[in-house]
Amino acid sequence: MAVKIRLARHGRKASPFYHIVAADSRSPRDGKFIEKIGTYNPTVNPTKVELKFDRALFWLNNGAEPTDTVRSILKNEGVLYMKHLQGGVKKGAFDEADLEKKFQAFLEEKRKKDENVISKLSSDKQAALKKRSAAELEVSKKREEAILKKQQAAEASTEEVAEEVVETEETSEETKEVAEDTTPEETPAE
């Protein structure tokens, strides 16, 4: 029986969540499996992987073949590196103490890299927030200027209307005076 370490898809539509499983290569993708050795969530940033390290290493040492995606996950988690180091111990290139030192150095480097990624994501997020708030301030300033212009235009037009009203009142008074002056005097009734 050929064993593969692969992803079994779970989760809902457009929101995938995967189980990392050891399964017979002939079984369906989401079907029967031998053992669940972890989970993988690609929807969060950075991606979240929970893995039973010793069980993944066990299956690799017993000849299970990982798929391409699982191979990259195992590489990032250090399972493949541990298998490589164990091969060096079997060949006699170094001993168990050196294996532990090298693997701890790998884990420390991985931890620093993860921290850098997280800090970069947070700084990018803060930069985007600052940029968005600056753009919003600029838009609000433009709106305020437009409102001021409209208010000034409205005030100017009300002043013009008031002047016109005064002028029309003056002209209407003049026309009344002229009309009174030009009215024919009544002739006495005969």
trRosetta pair geometry for C-beta under 8 A, 3 or more apart (Angstrom, degrees):
i j d omega theta_ij theta_ji phi_ij phi_ji
1 24 5.6 -62 -173 -122 112 101
2 24 7.1 91 71 -160 58 62
2 25 4.3 -19 96 6 106 130
2 26 7.8 103 54 -24 96 84
2 65 7.3 -13 178 16 99 116
3 22 5.7 9 -179 -178 116 95
3 23 7.1 152 -152 78 70 23
3 24 6.6 -54 -102 -97 58 41
3 25 7.0 -162 -118 -34 9 85
3 34 6.8 -31 -130 6 114 150
3 59 6.7 -122 130 -162 136 103
3 62 7.5 15 51 106 146 104
3 63 6.9 102 46 96 105 81
3 64 4.2 -60 107 -107 108 89
3 65 7.4 146 91 19 58 68
4 22 7.5 170 86 -151 36 52
4 23 6.0 -27 64 67 83 74
4 24 7.7 37 20 148 85 12
4 25 4.6 96 -19 -90 116 82
4 64 6.4 142 -121 -170 12 87
4 65 5.4 -36 -113 71 70 82
4 66 7.3 118 -171 -112 69 22
4 67 6.5 52 177 -46 115 85
5 20 6.7 17 178 177 93 92
5 21 7.3 -176 -148 93 56 35
5 22 5.3 -28 -96 -96 75 70
5 37 7.1 -35 -139 38 110 140
5 56 7.0 80 -139 -140 152 82
5 59 5.8 118 -69 119 119 140
5 60 7.4 -31 -16 -70 147 76
5 64 5.0 81 -32 142 95 124
5 65 7.1 -161 19 91 78 32
5 66 4.3 -31 68 -99 108 74
5 67 7.1 -134 89 3 60 72
5 70 5.1 -169 117 147 93 154
5 74 7.6 60 110 -51 146 136
6 20 7.7 -174 99 -149 21 58
6 21 6.5 -26 66 63 65 79
6 23 6.4 -63 40 37 104 111
6 29 7.4 -102 128 -139 133 70
6 66 7.3 158 -71 -154 54 54
6 67 4.6 65 -111 -14 87 124
6 70 5.8 -120 -110 -26 33 142
7 18 4.1 -22 -163 -167 109 136
7 19 7.2 137 -159 68 56 43
7 20 6.2 -36 -98 -97 62 59
7 21 7.7 111 -130 20 16 82
7 29 8.0 0 92 -169 65 97
7 40 6.4 -63 -118 43 114 135
7 67 7.0 -88 4 51 83 138
7 69 6.0 -30 -16 90 129 132
7 70 6.3 -169 -39 -62 83 99
8 18 6.5 137 63 -161 42 73
8 19 4.6 -19 58 59 101 97
8 20 8.0 -175 16 -83 79 12
8 21 5.1 24 -12 5 119 130
8 23 7.5 99 -60 -31 116 145
8 29 6.3 153 -122 154 65 66
8 30 5.1 116 -164 -116 93 55
8 33 6.5 -91 -48 -49 146 141
9 16 5.8 -58 -147 -147 100 105
9 17 7.7 110 -164 68 56 44
9 18 5.8 -39 -101 -101 48 79
9 29 6.7 15 10 140 95 119
9 30 5.9 -63 51 -80 74 111
10 16 7.7 108 67 -166 42 61
10 17 4.9 -48 82 83 87 91
10 18 6.7 152 24 -103 80 25
10 19 6.1 57 -9 -18 123 96
10 30 7.6 134 -69 -133 66 113
11 15 5.0 -132 168 109 118 76
11 16 4.9 144 63 -150 142 24
11 17 3.5 128 -53 14 118 90
11 18 7.9 -44 -3 -44 117 46
12 15 5.0 23 63 54 82 108
15 43 6.0 16 -151 -85 69 158
16 42 6.4 7 82 45 107 107
16 43 6.8 161 57 -46 64 106
17 39 7.1 -8 174 -170 93 108
17 40 7.7 162 -169 83 52 54
17 41 5.5 -10 -125 -107 83 80
17 43 7.4 -51 -74 2 74 118
18 39 6.8 149 88 -162 56 59
18 40 4.3 -15 68 62 109 98
18 41 7.5 -168 30 -74 73 37
18 42 7.4 40 3 -10 113 99
19 33 7.9 -152 111 15 125 167
19 36 5.3 -49 179 -138 122 109
19 38 7.4 154 -166 89 56 42
19 39 5.7 -38 -110 -103 54 70
19 40 7.8 178 -92 20 8 79
20 36 7.3 105 75 -166 54 63
20 37 5.3 -67 106 72 99 83
20 38 4.0 3 46 65 123 90
20 39 6.6 -139 5 -71 86 16
20 40 5.9 86 -47 -21 101 106
20 51 6.6 -7 52 -110 152 89
20 56 7.6 -2 131 -95 134 114
20 70 6.2 129 -138 -123 105 109
20 73 7.0 -139 -97 105 139 154
21 33 3.9 -41 172 -155 138 155
21 34 7.4 140 171 44 92 64
21 35 6.8 167 -156 87 71 42
21 36 5.2 -40 -101 -104 86 57
21 37 6.7 146 -114 14 28 80
22 33 6.6 118 73 180 43 99
22 34 4.8 -54 102 63 92 110
22 35 4.8 12 44 53 109 89
22 37 6.0 63 -21 -20 96 121
22 55 7.9 -126 -17 155 131 102
22 59 4.8 -137 -100 -120 139 151
22 64 5.7 -58 -136 -127 107 156
23 27 5.2 -102 169 58 115 128
23 31 7.7 120 -161 79 143 78
23 32 6.9 140 -144 106 109 57
23 33 3.9 -70 -86 -122 103 78
23 34 5.8 179 -100 3 39 81
24 27 4.6 93 67 -13 93 104
24 32 7.3 7 29 97 108 100
24 33 8.0 -165 12 -125 67 42
24 34 6.9 110 -33 -41 72 104
25 65 7.8 20 -81 52 124 112
27 31 4.6 -143 169 87 96 118
27 32 4.8 -112 -145 63 142 83
27 33 6.9 -172 95 -77 153 51
28 31 3.4 92 55 -16 93 124
28 32 7.7 83 39 19 79 67
33 36 6.6 86 100 -65 139 68
35 55 6.6 -128 136 -180 139 131
35 59 7.6 -156 61 -69 126 129
37 51 6.5 20 139 -156 86 72
37 52 4.8 -113 -163 47 70 104
37 55 4.6 -156 -126 105 105 119
37 56 5.1 130 160 -69 141 78
37 59 6.9 -96 -61 -1 156 140
38 49 6.7 23 163 -179 131 80
38 50 5.4 -175 -157 99 87 59
38 51 3.7 -13 -99 -108 150 57
38 52 5.8 -152 -62 7 85 69
38 56 6.9 -1 -17 -60 125 121
39 48 7.9 -3 108 114 97 93
39 49 7.3 180 90 -149 55 44
39 50 4.9 18 47 50 91 100
40 47 7.0 6 -171 168 82 117
40 48 7.5 159 -156 88 38 58
40 49 5.3 0 -109 -109 74 80
40 73 6.2 -66 -100 -115 134 149
41 44 5.6 33 121 12 112 105
41 47 6.4 174 86 -164 58 72
41 48 4.3 2 53 58 109 101
41 49 7.7 -157 26 -69 68 42
42 47 5.0 -17 -117 -120 51 118
44 47 6.4 127 71 -119 76 34
44 48 5.2 28 56 -15 132 107
45 121 6.4 171 134 -137 107 146
46 114 7.1 -132 53 -146 162 83
46 117 5.6 51 -63 128 138 133
46 118 6.8 -83 -4 -75 117 76
46 121 7.2 -141 -40 -36 83 152
49 73 5.8 169 -122 -158 146 107
49 76 7.3 116 21 92 160 121
49 77 6.3 -114 116 -71 141 118
51 56 5.8 -5 176 -28 112 143
51 73 7.4 157 -73 150 138 109
51 74 7.8 155 -147 -102 158 63
51 77 5.3 5 39 -144 154 165
51 79 7.3 -99 146 -47 147 128
52 55 4.0 21 112 28 119 117
52 56 6.3 150 84 -20 66 86
53 56 6.0 -61 -150 36 27 109
53 57 6.3 24 156 -16 65 110
53 77 7.0 -153 -104 151 91 120
53 78 7.7 -5 -135 77 119 96
53 79 6.3 -162 -149 -89 73 95
53 82 7.8 75 178 8 107 161
54 57 5.6 -55 -147 39 32 112
54 58 6.3 41 151 -27 64 104
55 58 5.3 -45 -146 30 35 118
55 59 6.6 31 157 -16 65 101
56 59 6.1 -55 -151 37 31 106
56 60 6.4 30 152 -17 64 107
56 74 6.2 -171 168 -117 134 108
56 77 7.7 40 77 93 164 141
56 79 4.8 -57 115 -126 124 152
57 60 5.7 -55 -146 38 32 111
57 61 6.2 30 156 -17 66 109
57 79 5.6 -146 -72 -153 77 93
57 82 5.9 -49 -108 97 127 130
57 83 6.4 -173 -140 -68 84 89
58 61 6.0 -62 -149 39 26 108
58 62 6.3 11 157 -8 64 113
59 62 5.8 -64 -144 45 32 104
59 64 4.0 -12 162 17 95 144
60 64 6.0 -75 -83 57 35 92
60 66 7.3 -15 -96 -32 97 108
60 74 7.4 134 -70 -166 137 152
60 79 6.5 146 -15 153 151 111
60 80 7.4 -155 -143 -95 160 60
60 83 5.3 -81 122 -84 137 145
61 83 6.6 -161 -70 -123 79 103
61 86 7.6 -38 -96 97 119 153
66 70 4.0 -134 -169 99 104 109
66 71 4.4 147 102 -68 121 71
66 74 5.8 -112 -90 1 170 141
67 70 4.8 83 50 17 77 105
67 71 6.7 -132 93 -14 35 89
68 71 5.5 -52 -147 30 28 116
68 72 6.8 24 156 -15 62 101
69 72 6.0 -55 -156 34 33 107
69 73 6.6 32 148 -17 65 105
70 73 5.4 -52 -148 37 38 114
70 74 6.1 38 154 -18 69 105
71 74 5.8 -55 -145 39 29 109
71 75 6.3 33 152 -23 63 107
71 80 7.3 54 -164 -64 71 141
72 75 5.5 -50 -145 35 33 115
72 76 6.4 33 156 -18 64 104
73 76 5.9 -57 -150 37 30 109
73 77 6.3 18 155 -10 65 111
74 77 5.8 -61 -142 45 31 106
74 79 4.1 -69 -166 56 91 121
74 80 5.1 97 125 -32 102 95
75 78 7.8 48 178 -66 27 22
75 79 7.6 -73 -63 50 25 78
75 80 4.8 -18 -93 29 64 135
75 81 7.4 93 -148 -31 57 87
76 110 7.6 126 -179 -138 63 121
78 81 4.8 -55 -156 43 64 117
78 82 5.9 70 145 -27 83 98
78 103 7.0 101 177 -153 131 90
78 106 5.7 127 -122 129 121 129
78 107 6.6 -13 -69 -78 164 76
78 110 6.7 -85 -53 -42 116 158
79 82 5.8 -54 -151 34 31 111
79 83 6.6 32 150 -19 64 103
80 83 5.5 -50 -149 34 35 114
80 84 6.4 40 150 -21 65 103
81 84 5.5 -51 -150 35 34 115
81 85 6.4 34 151 -18 66 104
81 103 7.1 146 119 -114 111 80
81 106 5.7 164 134 -150 158 165
82 85 5.6 -52 -146 37 33 111
82 86 6.3 36 154 -21 65 104
82 103 6.1 47 -97 -114 84 128
83 86 5.7 -53 -148 35 31 112
83 87 6.6 37 150 -22 62 101
84 87 5.7 -53 -156 30 32 114
84 88 6.9 33 147 -18 63 102
85 88 5.5 -51 -155 32 39 114
85 89 6.7 40 148 -20 67 100
85 99 4.8 123 159 -138 121 92
85 102 6.0 175 -115 86 133 131
85 103 6.2 -95 5 -61 172 101
86 89 5.5 -47 -150 33 39 113
86 90 6.5 42 150 -21 66 102
86 99 7.1 64 -78 -137 52 141
87 90 5.6 -51 -149 34 34 113
87 91 6.5 27 154 -13 65 107
88 91 5.8 -59 -146 41 32 107
88 93 4.2 -69 -169 53 89 125
88 94 5.7 13 139 32 116 92
88 99 7.4 167 76 -90 109 96
89 92 7.6 44 179 -72 31 25
89 93 7.4 -79 -68 47 25 79
89 94 6.6 -58 -89 78 64 67
89 95 6.7 70 -130 -146 92 24
89 96 6.3 57 -130 -75 137 58
89 99 5.5 -15 -62 -60 124 135
94 98 3.7 -82 166 77 127 150
94 99 6.6 157 104 -48 110 71
94 102 7.9 89 96 -18 158 134
95 98 5.5 102 55 12 61 100
95 99 7.2 -107 114 -7 38 93
96 99 5.2 -51 -149 32 37 118
96 100 6.5 37 154 -19 68 100
97 100 5.9 -51 -153 34 32 110
97 101 6.6 32 150 -18 64 105
98 101 5.6 -53 -147 36 35 112
98 102 6.1 32 156 -17 68 107
99 102 6.1 -60 -148 39 27 107
99 103 6.2 19 158 -14 64 112
100 103 5.9 -60 -143 41 27 107
100 104 6.1 28 159 -20 65 108
101 104 5.9 -58 -147 37 26 109
101 105 6.4 28 154 -19 63 106
102 105 5.7 -53 -150 35 31 112
102 106 6.5 35 149 -21 64 104
103 106 5.4 -48 -150 33 37 116
103 107 6.4 37 151 -19 66 103
104 107 5.6 -51 -146 36 35 112
104 108 6.3 37 153 -21 65 104
105 108 5.7 -53 -147 36 31 112
105 109 6.4 32 154 -18 64 106
106 109 5.8 -58 -150 37 29 110
106 110 6.3 30 152 -19 65 108
107 110 5.5 -54 -146 37 32 113
107 111 6.3 36 154 -23 65 104
108 111 5.7 -51 -148 33 31 113
108 112 6.6 30 153 -17 63 104
109 112 5.8 -54 -150 36 31 111
109 113 6.3 32 152 -20 64 107
110 113 5.7 -55 -147 37 31 113
110 114 6.3 32 154 -19 65 106
111 114 5.8 -54 -149 36 30 111
111 115 6.4 31 152 -19 64 105
112 115 5.7 -54 -149 36 32 112
112 116 6.4 34 152 -21 65 104
113 116 5.7 -52 -150 34 32 113
113 117 6.5 33 152 -20 64 104
114 117 5.7 -53 -149 34 33 112
114 118 6.4 30 154 -17 66 106
115 118 5.8 -56 -147 39 31 109
115 119 6.2 27 156 -16 67 107
116 119 5.9 -56 -142 40 29 107
116 120 6.1 30 156 -21 64 108
117 120 5.8 -55 -147 37 28 112
117 121 6.4 30 154 -20 63 106
118 121 5.7 -53 -149 35 31 112
118 122 6.4 26 155 -15 65 106
119 122 5.8 -55 -146 40 33 108
119 123 6.2 30 155 -17 67 107
120 123 5.8 -55 -143 39 30 107
120 124 6.1 32 156 -20 65 106
121 124 5.8 -54 -146 37 28 111
121 125 6.3 31 153 -21 63 107
122 125 5.5 -52 -147 35 33 115
122 126 6.4 32 153 -18 65 104
123 126 5.6 -51 -146 37 34 110
123 127 6.2 37 153 -21 66 105
124 127 5.6 -53 -145 37 31 112
124 128 6.3 32 154 -19 64 105
125 128 5.8 -53 -148 36 30 110
125 129 6.4 32 151 -21 63 106
126 129 5.5 -53 -148 35 33 114
126 130 6.4 35 153 -19 66 103
127 130 5.7 -51 -148 35 32 111
127 131 6.3 33 153 -19 64 107
128 131 5.6 -53 -146 38 32 113
128 132 6.2 33 154 -19 65 107
129 132 5.8 -55 -146 37 29 111
129 133 6.3 26 156 -17 64 107
130 133 5.9 -57 -145 38 29 107
130 134 6.3 30 155 -20 65 106
131 134 5.8 -54 -148 35 29 111
131 135 6.5 29 153 -18 63 106
132 135 5.7 -55 -149 36 32 112
132 136 6.4 33 152 -20 65 105
133 136 5.5 -51 -147 36 35 114
133 137 6.4 40 152 -22 65 101
134 137 5.7 -50 -149 33 33 113
134 138 6.5 35 152 -20 64 104
135 138 5.7 -52 -150 34 33 113
135 139 6.4 33 152 -18 65 105
136 139 5.7 -54 -148 37 33 111
136 140 6.3 31 154 -18 66 106
137 140 5.8 -56 -146 38 31 109
137 141 6.4 34 154 -21 65 104
138 141 5.8 -52 -149 33 31 112
138 142 6.6 31 153 -17 63 105
139 142 5.7 -54 -152 36 33 112
139 143 6.5 34 150 -20 65 105
140 143 5.5 -51 -148 35 35 114
140 144 6.4 39 152 -21 66 102
141 144 5.7 -52 -148 35 32 112
141 145 6.4 33 153 -18 65 104
142 145 5.7 -53 -148 36 32 112
142 146 6.4 32 153 -19 65 105
143 146 5.7 -55 -148 37 32 111
143 147 6.3 33 152 -20 66 105
144 147 5.6 -54 -148 36 31 112
144 148 6.4 34 153 -20 65 104
145 148 5.7 -52 -148 35 32 112
145 149 6.4 33 153 -19 64 104
146 149 5.7 -52 -149 35 32 112
146 150 6.5 32 152 -18 64 105
147 150 5.7 -55 -150 37 32 111
147 151 6.3 32 152 -19 66 106
148 151 5.7 -55 -146 37 31 111
148 152 6.2 30 156 -17 66 106
149 152 5.8 -54 -145 38 30 109
149 153 6.2 30 155 -18 64 108
150 153 5.6 -55 -146 39 30 111
150 154 6.2 32 153 -21 65 106
151 154 5.6 -53 -146 36 31 112
151 155 6.3 32 153 -19 65 105
152 155 5.6 -52 -146 37 32 112
152 156 6.2 33 154 -19 65 106
153 156 5.7 -52 -145 37 31 112
153 157 6.3 29 155 -17 64 106
154 157 5.8 -55 -145 38 30 108
154 158 6.4 29 154 -18 64 104
155 158 5.8 -54 -147 36 30 108
155 159 6.4 32 152 -20 64 104
156 159 5.7 -53 -150 35 32 112
156 160 6.4 33 151 -18 64 105
157 160 5.5 -50 -147 37 36 113
157 161 6.2 37 152 -20 66 103
158 161 5.5 -50 -144 38 34 112
158 162 6.2 38 152 -22 65 103
159 162 5.6 -52 -147 35 31 112
159 163 6.4 32 152 -19 64 104
160 163 5.6 -52 -147 36 32 111
160 164 6.3 33 152 -19 64 105
161 164 5.5 -53 -148 37 32 113
161 165 6.3 37 151 -23 65 103
162 165 5.6 -50 -148 33 32 113
162 166 6.5 33 152 -18 64 102
163 166 5.7 -52 -149 36 33 111
163 167 6.2 33 151 -18 65 107
164 167 5.5 -54 -145 39 32 112
164 168 6.1 30 155 -18 67 106
165 168 5.8 -55 -144 39 29 108
165 169 6.3 32 153 -21 64 104
166 169 5.7 -53 -149 35 30 112
166 170 6.4 30 152 -19 64 104
167 170 5.6 -53 -148 36 32 111
167 171 6.2 26 154 -14 66 107
168 171 5.6 -53 -141 42 33 109
168 172 6.0 35 155 -22 66 105
169 172 5.7 -53 -143 37 29 110
169 173 6.4 31 154 -20 63 104
170 173 5.8 -54 -150 35 30 111
170 174 6.4 30 151 -18 64 107
171 174 5.4 -52 -147 37 35 114
171 175 6.2 35 154 -20 67 104
172 175 5.6 -51 -144 37 33 111
172 176 6.4 38 152 -23 64 101
173 176 5.6 -51 -150 32 32 112
173 177 6.5 32 151 -18 64 103
174 177 5.7 -53 -149 36 32 110
174 178 6.2 29 153 -16 66 106
175 178 5.6 -51 -143 40 34 110
175 179 5.9 37 153 -23 66 107
176 179 5.5 -54 -144 38 29 112
176 180 6.2 31 154 -21 64 105
177 180 5.7 -53 -148 35 30 110
177 181 6.4 28 153 -17 63 106
178 181 5.7 -55 -149 38 32 111
178 182 6.1 12 159 -5 67 114
179 182 6.1 -67 -140 47 27 99
179 183 6.5 47 156 -49 63 94
180 183 6.0 -33 -148 -1 30 115
